[in-house]
């Protein structure tokens, strides 16, 4: 069982058979920079979408409130006409 091949830990450790770790770090930092820009764009889009949703919810709530108020007034008027006869 005495093999001259490197062990699993040696291969995946620092500077093992897989190559230079510096290249891996450089590649990783390039990705994180582009990911940061993408994340900023996504956050900006989500923020504008949230503002639109908030505005739509406010308008919808106002419509529900005014519609309910008109409906209750209509019912009161019908009841008063019926009870006054």
SEFIZA-3560 file (N, C-alpha, C; in Angstrom, 3 decimals):
REM SEFIZA-3560
<numar><xx>0.810</xx><yy>-1.191</yy><zz>0.000</zz><atom>N</atom></numar>
<numar><xx>0.000</xx><yy>0.000</yy><zz>0.000</zz><atom>CA</atom></numar>
<numar><xx>0.853</xx><yy>1.254</yy><zz>0.000</zz><atom>C</atom></numar>
<numar><xx>2.128</xx><yy>1.136</yy><zz>0.030</zz><atom>N</atom></numar>
<numar><xx>3.006</xx><yy>2.287</yy><zz>0.052</zz><atom>CA</atom></numar>
<numar><xx>3.152</xx><yy>2.895</yy><zz>-1.323</zz><atom>C</atom></numar>
<numar><xx>2.290</xx><yy>3.800</yy><zz>-1.668</zz><atom>N</atom></numar>
<numar><xx>2.295</xx><yy>4.426</yy><zz>-2.985</zz><atom>CA</atom></numar>
<numar><xx>3.018</xx><yy>5.764</yy><zz>-2.911</zz><atom>C</atom></numar>
<numar><xx>3.634</xx><yy>6.136</yy><zz>-4.009</zz><atom>N</atom></numar>
<numar><xx>4.307</xx><yy>7.428</yy><zz>-4.079</zz><atom>CA</atom></numar>
<numar><xx>3.367</xx><yy>8.546</yy><zz>-4.506</zz><atom>C</atom></numar>
<numar><xx>2.112</xx><yy>8.226</yy><zz>-4.812</zz><atom>N</atom></numar>
<numar><xx>1.144</xx><yy>9.228</yy><zz>-5.240</zz><atom>CA</atom></numar>
<numar><xx>0.762</xx><yy>10.104</yy><zz>-4.053</zz><atom>C</atom></numar>
<numar><xx>0.471</xx><yy>11.394</yy><zz>-4.312</zz><atom>N</atom></numar>
<numar><xx>0.076</xx><yy>12.273</yy><zz>-3.210</zz><atom>CA</atom></numar>
<numar><xx>-1.297</xx><yy>11.871</yy><zz>-2.675</zz><atom>C</atom></numar>
<numar><xx>-1.516</xx><yy>12.141</yy><zz>-1.412</zz><atom>N</atom></numar>
<numar><xx>-2.801</xx><yy>11.811</yy><zz>-0.796</zz><atom>CA</atom></numar>
<numar><xx>-3.863</xx><yy>12.823</yy><zz>-1.239</zz><atom>C</atom></numar>
<numar><xx>-5.085</xx><yy>12.550</yy><zz>-0.881</zz><atom>N</atom></numar>
<numar><xx>-6.195</xx><yy>13.436</yy><zz>-1.237</zz><atom>CA</atom></numar>
<numar><xx>-5.974</xx><yy>14.816</yy><zz>-0.613</zz><atom>C</atom></numar>
<numar><xx>-5.549</xx><yy>14.848</yy><zz>0.631</zz><atom>N</atom></numar>
<numar><xx>-5.325</xx><yy>16.118</yy><zz>1.320</zz><atom>CA</atom></numar>
<numar><xx>-4.204</xx><yy>16.912</yy><zz>0.660</zz><atom>C</atom></numar>
<numar><xx>-3.170</xx><yy>16.208</yy><zz>0.171</zz><atom>N</atom></numar>
<numar><xx>-2.073</xx><yy>16.908</yy><zz>-0.502</zz><atom>CA</atom></numar>
<numar><xx>-2.537</xx><yy>17.509</yy><zz>-1.818</zz><atom>C</atom></numar>
<numar><xx>-3.402</xx><yy>16.809</yy><zz>-2.527</zz><atom>N</atom></numar>
<numar><xx>-3.869</xx><yy>17.293</yy><zz>-3.826</zz><atom>CA</atom></numar>
<numar><xx>-4.737</xx><yy>18.543</yy><zz>-3.676</zz><atom>C</atom></numar>
<numar><xx>-5.565</xx><yy>18.572</yy><zz>-2.656</zz><atom>N</atom></numar>
<numar><xx>-6.512</xx><yy>19.669</yy><zz>-2.519</zz><atom>CA</atom></numar>
<numar><xx>-6.052</xx><yy>20.735</yy><zz>-1.531</zz><atom>C</atom></numar>
<numar><xx>-4.876</xx><yy>20.567</yy><zz>-0.973</zz><atom>N</atom></numar>
<numar><xx>-4.330</xx><yy>21.563</yy><zz>-0.062</zz><atom>CA</atom></numar>
<numar><xx>-3.757</xx><yy>22.739</yy><zz>-0.825</zz><atom>C</atom></numar>
<numar><xx>-3.036</xx><yy>23.589</yy><zz>-0.147</zz><atom>N</atom></numar>
<numar><xx>-2.479</xx><yy>24.764</yy><zz>-0.813</zz><atom>CA</atom></numar>
<numar><xx>-1.332</xx><yy>24.358</yy><zz>-1.732</zz><atom>C</atom></numar>
<numar><xx>-1.427</xx><yy>24.758</yy><zz>-2.982</zz><atom>N</atom></numar>
<numar><xx>-0.362</xx><yy>24.510</yy><zz>-3.945</zz><atom>CA</atom></numar>
<numar><xx>-0.184</xx><yy>23.059</yy><zz>-4.312</zz><atom>C</atom></numar>
<numar><xx>-1.217</xx><yy>22.236</yy><zz>-4.210</zz><atom>N</atom></numar>
<numar><xx>-1.133</xx><yy>20.819</yy><zz>-4.517</zz><atom>CA</atom></numar>
<numar><xx>-1.100</xx><yy>20.573</yy><zz>-6.003</zz><atom>C</atom></numar>
<numar><xx>-1.543</xx><yy>19.416</yy><zz>-6.408</zz><atom>N</atom></numar>
<numar><xx>-1.515</xx><yy>19.003</yy><zz>-7.799</zz><atom>CA</atom></numar>
<numar><xx>-2.431</xx><yy>19.886</yy><zz>-8.651</zz><atom>C</atom></numar>
<numar><xx>-3.470</xx><yy>20.425</yy><zz>-8.058</zz><atom>N</atom></numar>
<numar><xx>-4.457</xx><yy>21.199</yy><zz>-8.814</zz><atom>CA</atom></numar>
<numar><xx>-3.872</xx><yy>22.492</yy><zz>-9.361</zz><atom>C</atom></numar>
<numar><xx>-2.810</xx><yy>22.959</yy><zz>-8.825</zz><atom>N</atom></numar>
<numar><xx>-2.204</xx><yy>24.165</yy><zz>-9.399</zz><atom>CA</atom></numar>
<numar><xx>-2.079</xx><yy>25.265</yy><zz>-8.391</zz><atom>C</atom></numar>
<numar><xx>-1.843</xx><yy>26.430</yy><zz>-8.909</zz><atom>N</atom></numar>
<numar><xx>-1.566</xx><yy>27.592</yy><zz>-8.088</zz><atom>CA</atom></numar>
<numar><xx>-2.868</xx><yy>28.174</yy><zz>-7.540</zz><atom>C</atom></numar>
<numar><xx>-2.928</xx><yy>28.394</yy><zz>-6.242</zz><atom>N</atom></numar>
<numar><xx>-4.128</xx><yy>28.949</yy><zz>-5.625</zz><atom>CA</atom></numar>
<numar><xx>-4.305</xx><yy>30.430</yy><zz>-5.938</zz><atom>C</atom></numar>
<numar><xx>-3.243</xx><yy>31.128</yy><zz>-6.321</zz><atom>N</atom></numar>
<numar><xx>-3.346</xx><yy>32.554</yy><zz>-6.621</zz><atom>CA</atom></numar>
<numar><xx>-4.268</xx><yy>32.799</yy><zz>-7.809</zz><atom>C</atom></numar>
<numar><xx>-4.209</xx><yy>31.949</yy><zz>-8.817</zz><atom>N</atom></numar>
<numar><xx>-5.088</xx><yy>32.110</yy><zz>-9.977</zz><atom>CA</atom></numar>
<numar><xx>-6.539</xx><yy>31.931</yy><zz>-9.571</zz><atom>C</atom></numar>
<numar><xx>-6.794</xx><yy>31.018</yy><zz>-8.669</zz><atom>N</atom></numar>
<numar><xx>-8.166</xx><yy>30.788</yy><zz>-8.205</zz><atom>CA</atom></numar>
<numar><xx>-8.693</xx><yy>32.021</yy><zz>-7.471</zz><atom>C</atom></numar>
<numar><xx>-7.861</xx><yy>32.616</yy><zz>-6.643</zz><atom>N</atom></numar>
<numar><xx>-8.282</xx><yy>33.801</yy><zz>-5.903</zz><atom>CA</atom></numar>
<numar><xx>-8.568</xx><yy>34.971</yy><zz>-6.828</zz><atom>C</atom></numar>
<numar><xx>-7.751</xx><yy>35.144</yy><zz>-7.864</zz><atom>N</atom></numar>
<numar><xx>-7.967</xx><yy>36.237</yy><zz>-8.814</zz><atom>CA</atom></numar>
<numar><xx>-9.283</xx><yy>36.043</yy><zz>-9.557</zz><atom>C</atom></numar>
<numar><xx>-9.560</xx><yy>34.822</yy><zz>-9.958</zz><atom>N</atom></numar>
<numar><xx>-10.799</xx><yy>34.531</yy><zz>-10.662</zz><atom>CA</atom></numar>
<numar><xx>-11.995</xx><yy>34.784</yy><zz>-9.754</zz><atom>C</atom></numar>
<numar><xx>-11.878</xx><yy>34.395</yy><zz>-8.507</zz><atom>N</atom></numar>
<numar><xx>-12.967</xx><yy>34.557</yy><zz>-7.550</zz><atom>CA</atom></numar>
<numar><xx>-13.252</xx><yy>36.037</yy><zz>-7.294</zz><atom>C</atom></numar>
<numar><xx>-12.207</xx><yy>36.868</yy><zz>-7.210</zz><atom>N</atom></numar>
<numar><xx>-12.427</xx><yy>38.283</yy><zz>-6.947</zz><atom>CA</atom></numar>
<numar><xx>-13.073</xx><yy>38.980</yy><zz>-8.143</zz><atom>C</atom></numar>
<numar><xx>-12.771</xx><yy>38.536</yy><zz>-9.357</zz><atom>N</atom></numar>
<numar><xx>-13.422</xx><yy>39.113</yy><zz>-10.536</zz><atom>CA</atom></numar>
<numar><xx>-14.911</xx><yy>38.816</yy><zz>-10.511</zz><atom>C</atom></numar>
<numar><xx>-15.265</xx><yy>37.591</yy><zz>-10.139</zz><atom>N</atom></numar>
<numar><xx>-16.677</xx><yy>37.233</yy><zz>-10.084</zz><atom>CA</atom></numar>
<numar><xx>-17.405</xx><yy>38.019</yy><zz>-9.005</zz><atom>C</atom></numar>
<numar><xx>-16.783</xx><yy>38.200</yy><zz>-7.850</zz><atom>N</atom></numar>
<numar><xx>-17.458</xx><yy>38.908</yy><zz>-6.774</zz><atom>CA</atom></numar>
<numar><xx>-17.692</xx><yy>40.372</yy><zz>-7.143</zz><atom>C</atom></numar>
<numar><xx>-16.805</xx><yy>40.981</yy><zz>-7.925</zz><atom>N</atom></numar>
<numar><xx>-17.014</xx><yy>42.353</yy><zz>-8.363</zz><atom>CA</atom></numar>
<numar><xx>-18.197</xx><yy>42.470</yy><zz>-9.305</zz><atom>C</atom></numar>
<numar><xx>-18.306</xx><yy>41.538</yy><zz>-10.239</zz><atom>N</atom></numar>
<numar><xx>-19.439</xx><yy>41.573</yy><zz>-11.165</zz><atom>CA</atom></numar>
<numar><xx>-20.728</xx><yy>41.180</yy><zz>-10.450</zz><atom>C</atom></numar>
<numar><xx>-20.617</xx><yy>40.300</yy><zz>-9.462</zz><atom>N</atom></numar>
<numar><xx>-21.808</xx><yy>39.933</yy><zz>-8.686</zz><atom>CA</atom></numar>
<numar><xx>-22.302</xx><yy>41.117</yy><zz>-7.878</zz><atom>C</atom></numar>
<numar><xx>-21.371</xx><yy>41.931</yy><zz>-7.380</zz><atom>N</atom></numar>
<numar><xx>-21.755</xx><yy>43.117</yy><zz>-6.615</zz><atom>CA</atom></numar>
<numar><xx>-22.521</xx><yy>44.106</yy><zz>-7.470</zz><atom>C</atom></numar>
<numar><xx>-22.073</xx><yy>44.293</yy><zz>-8.717</zz><atom>N</atom></numar>
<numar><xx>-22.769</xx><yy>45.194</yy><zz>-9.630</zz><atom>CA</atom></numar>
<numar><xx>-24.147</xx><yy>44.653</yy><zz>-9.979</zz><atom>C</atom></numar>
<numar><xx>-24.211</xx><yy>43.346</yy><zz>-10.219</zz><atom>N</atom></numar>
<numar><xx>-25.499</xx><yy>42.735</yy><zz>-10.542</zz><atom>CA</atom></numar>
<numar><xx>-26.455</xx><yy>42.855</yy><zz>-9.368</zz><atom>C</atom></numar>
<numar><xx>-25.934</xx><yy>42.634</yy><zz>-8.151</zz><atom>N</atom></numar>
<numar><xx>-26.779</xx><yy>42.719</yy><zz>-6.958</zz><atom>CA</atom></numar>
<numar><xx>-27.295</xx><yy>44.141</yy><zz>-6.764</zz><atom>C</atom></numar>
<numar><xx>-26.460</xx><yy>45.132</yy><zz>-7.045</zz><atom>N</atom></numar>
<numar><xx>-26.892</xx><yy>46.525</yy><zz>-6.926</zz><atom>CA</atom></numar>
<numar><xx>-28.009</xx><yy>46.815</yy><zz>-7.929</zz><atom>C</atom></numar>
<numar><xx>-27.875</xx><yy>46.287</yy><zz>-9.148</zz><atom>N</atom></numar>
<numar><xx>-28.924</xx><yy>46.484</yy><zz>-10.156</zz><atom>CA</atom></numar>
<numar><xx>-30.214</xx><yy>45.800</yy><zz>-9.741</zz><atom>C</atom></numar>
<numar><xx>-30.097</xx><yy>44.614</yy><zz>-9.186</zz><atom>N</atom></numar>
<numar><xx>-31.287</xx><yy>43.880</yy><zz>-8.743</zz><atom>CA</atom></numar>
<numar><xx>-31.965</xx><yy>44.618</yy><zz>-7.598</zz><atom>C</atom></numar>
<numar><xx>-31.169</xx><yy>45.130</yy><zz>-6.662</zz><atom>N</atom></numar>
<numar><xx>-31.750</xx><yy>45.871</yy><zz>-5.544</zz><atom>CA</atom></numar>
<numar><xx>-32.456</xx><yy>47.129</yy><zz>-6.035</zz><atom>C</atom></numar>
<numar><xx>-31.880</xx><yy>47.818</yy><zz>-7.009</zz><atom>N</atom></numar>
<numar><xx>-32.512</xx><yy>49.022</yy><zz>-7.539</zz><atom>CA</atom></numar>
<numar><xx>-33.830</xx><yy>48.684</yy><zz>-8.229</zz><atom>C</atom></numar>
<numar><xx>-33.833</xx><yy>47.594</yy><zz>-8.995</zz><atom>N</atom></numar>
<numar><xx>-35.066</xx><yy>47.188</yy><zz>-9.672</zz><atom>CA</atom></numar>
<numar><xx>-36.118</xx><yy>46.764</yy><zz>-8.660</zz><atom>C</atom></numar>
<numar><xx>-35.710</xx><yy>46.056</yy><zz>-7.627</zz><atom>N</atom></numar>
<numar><xx>-36.656</xx><yy>45.624</yy><zz>-6.604</zz><atom>CA</atom></numar>
<numar><xx>-37.222</xx><yy>46.821</yy><zz>-5.854</zz><atom>C</atom></numar>
<numar><xx>-36.392</xx><yy>47.809</yy><zz>-5.613</zz><atom>N</atom></numar>
<numar><xx>-36.839</xx><yy>49.003</yy><zz>-4.910</zz><atom>CA</atom></numar>
<numar><xx>-37.887</xx><yy>49.752</yy><zz>-5.728</zz><atom>C</atom></numar>
<numar><xx>-37.639</xx><yy>49.898</yy><zz>-7.029</zz><atom>N</atom></numar>
<numar><xx>-38.623</xx><yy>50.590</yy><zz>-7.863</zz><atom>CA</atom></numar>
<numar><xx>-39.895</xx><yy>49.759</yy><zz>-7.979</zz><atom>C</atom></numar>
<numar><xx>-39.750</xx><yy>48.443</yy><zz>-8.035</zz><atom>N</atom></numar>
<numar><xx>-40.930</xx><yy>47.579</yy><zz>-8.074</zz><atom>CA</atom></numar>
<numar><xx>-41.732</xx><yy>47.673</yy><zz>-6.787</zz><atom>C</atom></numar>
<numar><xx>-41.028</xx><yy>47.788</yy><zz>-5.667</zz><atom>N</atom></numar>
<numar><xx>-41.704</xx><yy>47.921</yy><zz>-4.377</zz><atom>CA</atom></numar>
<numar><xx>-42.460</xx><yy>49.233</yy><zz>-4.295</zz><atom>C</atom></numar>
<numar><xx>-41.865</xx><yy>50.293</yy><zz>-4.815</zz><atom>N</atom></numar>
<numar><xx>-42.549</xx><yy>51.588</yy><zz>-4.832</zz><atom>CA</atom></numar>
<numar><xx>-43.820</xx><yy>51.522</yy><zz>-5.680</zz><atom>C</atom></numar>
<numar><xx>-43.732</xx><yy>50.849</yy><zz>-6.823</zz><atom>N</atom></numar>
<numar><xx>-44.907</xx><yy>50.714</yy><zz>-7.683</zz><atom>CA</atom></numar>
<numar><xx>-45.991</xx><yy>49.899</yy><zz>-6.996</zz><atom>C</atom></numar>
<numar><xx>-45.595</xx><yy>48.822</yy><zz>-6.323</zz><atom>N</atom></numar>
<numar><xx>-46.564</xx><yy>47.979</yy><zz>-5.629</zz><atom>CA</atom></numar>
<numar><xx>-47.219</xx><yy>48.739</yy><zz>-4.480</zz><atom>C</atom></numar>
<numar><xx>-46.427</xx><yy>49.530</yy><zz>-3.781</zz><atom>N</atom></numar>
<numar><xx>-46.962</xx><yy>50.318</yy><zz>-2.671</zz><atom>CA</atom></numar>
<numar><xx>-47.979</xx><yy>51.340</yy><zz>-3.182</zz><atom>C</atom></numar>
<numar><xx>-47.664</xx><yy>51.988</yy><zz>-4.291</zz><atom>N</atom></numar>
<numar><xx>-48.570</xx><yy>52.968</yy><zz>-4.876</zz><atom>CA</atom></numar>
<numar><xx>-49.871</xx><yy>52.300</yy><zz>-5.331</zz><atom>C</atom></numar>
<numar><xx>-49.739</xx><yy>51.141</yy><zz>-5.983</zz><atom>N</atom></numar>
<numar><xx>-50.923</xx><yy>50.424</yy><zz>-6.444</zz><atom>CA</atom></numar>
<numar><xx>-51.784</xx><yy>49.975</yy><zz>-5.271</zz><atom>C</atom></numar>
<numar><xx>-51.163</xx><yy>49.537</yy><zz>-4.198</zz><atom>N</atom></numar>
<numar><xx>-51.917</xx><yy>49.117</yy><zz>-3.013</zz><atom>CA</atom></numar>
<numar><xx>-52.645</xx><yy>50.293</yy><zz>-2.376</zz><atom>C</atom></numar>
<numar><xx>-51.995</xx><yy>51.444</yy><zz>-2.358</zz><atom>N</atom></numar>
<numar><xx>-52.620</xx><yy>52.640</yy><zz>-1.788</zz><atom>CA</atom></numar>
<numar><xx>-53.828</xx><yy>53.066</yy><zz>-2.613</zz><atom>C</atom></numar>
<numar><xx>-53.667</xx><yy>53.069</yy><zz>-3.922</zz><atom>N</atom></numar>
<numar><xx>-54.778</xx><yy>53.442</yy><zz>-4.808</zz><atom>CA</atom></numar>
<numar><xx>-55.925</xx><yy>52.438</yy><zz>-4.664</zz><atom>C</atom></numar>
<numar><xx>-55.584</xx><yy>51.154</yy><zz>-4.612</zz><atom>N</atom></numar>
<numar><xx>-56.611</xx><yy>50.128</yy><zz>-4.451</zz><atom>CA</atom></numar>
<numar><xx>-57.356</xx><yy>50.261</yy><zz>-3.136</zz><atom>C</atom></numar>
<numar><xx>-56.636</xx><yy>50.551</yy><zz>-2.060</zz><atom>N</atom></numar>
<numar><xx>-57.280</xx><yy>50.723</yy><zz>-0.755</zz><atom>CA</atom></numar>
<numar><xx>-58.209</xx><yy>51.929</yy><zz>-0.771</zz><atom>C</atom></numar>
<numar><xx>-57.792</xx><yy>52.986</yy><zz>-1.448</zz><atom>N</atom></numar>
<numar><xx>-58.640</xx><yy>54.180</yy><zz>-1.549</zz><atom>CA</atom></numar>
<numar><xx>-59.923</xx><yy>53.859</yy><zz>-2.313</zz><atom>C</atom></numar>
<numar><xx>-59.794</xx><yy>53.092</yy><zz>-3.400</zz><atom>N</atom></numar>
<numar><xx>-60.978</xx><yy>52.712</yy><zz>-4.177</zz><atom>CA</atom></numar>
<numar><xx>-61.926</xx><yy>51.850</yy><zz>-3.357</zz><atom>C</atom></numar>
<numar><xx>-61.378</xx><yy>50.922</yy><zz>-2.587</zz><atom>N</atom></numar>
<numar><xx>-62.219</xx><yy>50.060</yy><zz>-1.748</zz><atom>CA</atom></numar>
<numar><xx>-62.943</xx><yy>50.900</yy><zz>-0.697</zz><atom>C</atom></numar>
<numar><xx>-62.205</xx><yy>51.826</yy><zz>-0.093</zz><atom>N</atom></numar>
<numar><xx>-62.797</xx><yy>52.669</yy><zz>0.945</zz><atom>CA</atom></numar>
<numar><xx>-63.932</xx><yy>53.522</yy><zz>0.388</zz><atom>C</atom></numar>
<numar><xx>-63.689</xx><yy>54.150</yy><zz>-0.765</zz><atom>N</atom></numar>
<numar><xx>-64.728</xx><yy>55.006</yy><zz>-1.334</zz><atom>CA</atom></numar>
<numar><xx>-65.912</xx><yy>54.180</yy><zz>-1.830</zz><atom>C</atom></numar>
<numar><xx>-65.644</xx><yy>53.002</yy><zz>-2.403</zz><atom>N</atom></numar>
<numar><xx>-66.729</xx><yy>52.145</yy><zz>-2.865</zz><atom>CA</atom></numar>
<numar><xx>-67.585</xx><yy>51.632</yy><zz>-1.720</zz><atom>C</atom></numar>
<numar><xx>-66.948</xx><yy>51.281</yy><zz>-0.620</zz><atom>N</atom></numar>
<numar><xx>-67.687</xx><yy>50.817</yy><zz>0.551</zz><atom>CA</atom></numar>
<numar><xx>-68.532</xx><yy>51.947</yy><zz>1.123</zz><atom>C</atom></numar>
<numar><xx>-67.960</xx><yy>53.135</yy><zz>1.181</zz><atom>N</atom></numar>
<numar><xx>-68.689</xx><yy>54.283</yy><zz>1.700</zz><atom>CA</atom></numar>
<numar><xx>-69.923</xx><yy>54.577</yy><zz>0.842</zz><atom>C</atom></numar>
<numar><xx>-69.759</xx><yy>54.518</yy><zz>-0.478</zz><atom>N</atom></numar>
<numar><xx>-70.893</xx><yy>54.758</yy><zz>-1.375</zz><atom>CA</atom></numar>
<numar><xx>-71.949</xx><yy>53.674</yy><zz>-1.214</zz><atom>C</atom></numar>
<numar><xx>-71.522</xx><yy>52.427</yy><zz>-1.051</zz><atom>N</atom></numar>
<numar><xx>-72.471</xx><yy>51.325</yy><zz>-0.885</zz><atom>CA</atom></numar>
<numar><xx>-73.270</xx><yy>51.442</yy><zz>0.401</zz><atom>C</atom></numar>
<numar><xx>-72.609</xx><yy>51.816</yy><zz>1.473</zz><atom>N</atom></numar>
<numar><xx>-73.309</xx><yy>51.974</yy><zz>2.753</zz><atom>CA</atom></numar>
<numar><xx>-74.293</xx><yy>53.137</yy><zz>2.675</zz><atom>C</atom></numar>
<numar><xx>-73.885</xx><yy>54.217</yy><zz>2.024</zz><atom>N</atom></numar>
<numar><xx>-74.800</xx><yy>55.358</yy><zz>1.849</zz><atom>CA</atom></numar>
<numar><xx>-76.020</xx><yy>54.943</yy><zz>1.032</zz><atom>C</atom></numar>
<numar><xx>-75.832</xx><yy>54.145</yy><zz>-0.006</zz><atom>N</atom></numar>
<numar><xx>-76.943</xx><yy>53.697</yy><zz>-0.850</zz><atom>CA</atom></numar>
<numar><xx>-77.909</xx><yy>52.851</yy><zz>-0.024</zz><atom>C</atom></numar>
<numar><xx>-77.354</xx><yy>51.945</yy><zz>0.806</zz><atom>N</atom></numar>
<numar><xx>-78.204</xx><yy>51.087</yy><zz>1.641</zz><atom>CA</atom></numar>
<numar><xx>-78.982</xx><yy>51.939</yy><zz>2.645</zz><atom>C</atom></numar>
<numar><xx>-78.333</xx><yy>52.924</yy><zz>3.252</zz><atom>N</atom></numar>
<numar><xx>-79.023</xx><yy>53.796</yy><zz>4.210</zz><atom>CA</atom></numar>
<numar><xx>-80.163</xx><yy>54.544</yy><zz>3.536</zz><atom>C</atom></numar>
<numar><xx>-79.915</xx><yy>55.058</yy><zz>2.315</zz><atom>N</atom></numar>
<numar><xx>-80.957</xx><yy>55.781</yy><zz>1.611</zz><atom>CA</atom></numar>
<numar><xx>-82.140</xx><yy>54.871</yy><zz>1.284</zz><atom>C</atom></numar>
<numar><xx>-81.874</xx><yy>53.647</yy><zz>0.852</zz><atom>N</atom></numar>
<numar><xx>-82.957</xx><yy>52.706</yy><zz>0.547</zz><atom>CA</atom></numar>
<numar><xx>-83.755</xx><yy>52.370</yy><zz>1.793</zz><atom>C</atom></numar>
<numar><xx>-83.094</xx><yy>52.183</yy><zz>2.909</zz><atom>N</atom></numar>
<numar><xx>-83.774</xx><yy>51.848</yy><zz>4.153</zz><atom>CA</atom></numar>
<numar><xx>-84.627</xx><yy>53.013</yy><zz>4.639</zz><atom>C</atom></numar>
<numar><xx>-84.085</xx><yy>54.249</yy><zz>4.531</zz><atom>N</atom></numar>
<numar><xx>-84.835</xx><yy>55.417</yy><zz>4.982</zz><atom>CA</atom></numar>
<numar><xx>-86.064</xx><yy>55.643</yy><zz>4.114</zz><atom>C</atom></numar>
<numar><xx>-85.973</xx><yy>55.421</yy><zz>2.823</zz><atom>N</atom></numar>
<numar><xx>-87.134</xx><yy>55.558</yy><zz>1.937</zz><atom>CA</atom></numar>
<numar><xx>-88.193</xx><yy>54.538</yy><zz>2.275</zz><atom>C</atom></numar>
<numar><xx>-87.771</xx><yy>53.318</yy><zz>2.585</zz><atom>N</atom></numar>
<numar><xx>-88.710</xx><yy>52.244</yy><zz>2.896</zz><atom>CA</atom></numar>
<numar><xx>-89.385</xx><yy>52.464</yy><zz>4.238</zz><atom>C</atom></numar>
<numar><xx>-88.660</xx><yy>52.933</yy><zz>5.230</zz><atom>N</atom></numar>
<numar><xx>-89.231</xx><yy>53.122</yy><zz>6.562</zz><atom>CA</atom></numar>
<numar><xx>-90.079</xx><yy>54.380</yy><zz>6.678</zz><atom>C</atom></numar>
<numar><xx>-89.921</xx><yy>55.328</yy><zz>5.784</zz><atom>N</atom></numar>
<numar><xx>-90.682</xx><yy>56.570</yy><zz>5.836</zz><atom>CA</atom></numar>
<numar><xx>-92.071</xx><yy>56.416</yy><zz>5.224</zz><atom>C</atom></numar>
<numar><xx>-92.338</xx><yy>55.358</yy><zz>4.481</zz><atom>N</atom></numar>
<numar><xx>-93.656</xx><yy>55.170</yy><zz>3.835</zz><atom>CA</atom></numar>
<numar><xx>-94.714</xx><yy>54.779</yy><zz>4.770</zz><atom>C</atom></numar>
//
